Amino acid sequence: MGENIHKSHNISKLMYHFMFPTKYRRVVIDEKVDQVIKEICMEIGKRYEVNFMEIGTDKDHVHFLVQSVPTYSPAQIAKIIKSITAREVFNK
């Protein structure tokens, strides 16, 4: 499924599944927003050491399967994803 990440002193294969609902579970995610979210996540993957294995959306929530290095905690990864995607989606 995921590949091993080789660093100078370790090899890791950390994968996280995140599910982010919209505020009040409102139906706001359509095909256009779905495409914007996926584009933003690819940019996040380039900037940070985060690899998005899968991104799935429904009308009121988003699923992410993320692989990362052990230097980021799951809370930090969630914060990065939520803050950047929310800002960029609202801007577009």
N, C-alpha and C positions, 0 to 999 in steps of 0.2 A: 504494500500500500504506500507507505511513505518511505523515503530514502533516508539512510543514515547521514547525519550532518557531522562532518569531520572538522574538528578544530585542532589547535596545536597540542592540547593536553587531554582531549576527551572526544568521544564519539557519542552522539545522542540521537534519539528518535522519539522526541516528545510531540504528542499530538493532542490537541484540545478540540472539544466540540462546544461551540457557543451558540446560544439561541437568544436573540435580542428582539423582544416584542416592541411594537410601536406604542406610543403613549396612549393610554386608555384602550389599547387594542383597536384603534381606529383603522379602517381600511384605507390606506394611503399608498400602498406599493402596487404600482402597475408595471407594464413592460418597460416603459421609459425610465422609471426610477430604478428598476431592476438592473438595467444596462448601466446606468450611472454608478450604482453601488459596485458592480463588478469592475468597472474601469478604475474607480477610486481604490479598490482593494489591490489591483495590480500595481498601482503607484505606491501604495503602502508597502507591498512586498519588496519593491525595489529599494525603498528608503530604509526600511528596518529589516532585520533578519527574521522575517515572518513569511512563510510559504502558505498560501491559501490552496488547500487541496480541493475543496469543494465549497461552492457558495450556492445556497438554495433560498429562494424567497417564496413567501405566500403573501396573501393580501394584507396580513397584519403582523408578520414577523419574518425574521431573517435567520437562517442557519449558516454557520461557518464551521468548516473543519480546517483547523490551522495547525501547521507544524512550525515549531520555533526552537530556538536555542535555550539552554537553561539559564542564561543571564536575565531573561525576562520572566517575571512571574505571570501566572494566568490573569491576575488583576491588572497588571500593566498592559498586557496584550489587549484585554477587553477595553481598557481606557483608551488606548491608541486607536483601536478600530472604531469605537463608538464616537469619539470626539472628532476624528478626521472625517468619517463618512457623514456624520450629521451636519457638520459645517459645510461640506462640499455639496451635499444634496440640497440644503436650504439655499445655497448660493446659486445653484443651477435651476 
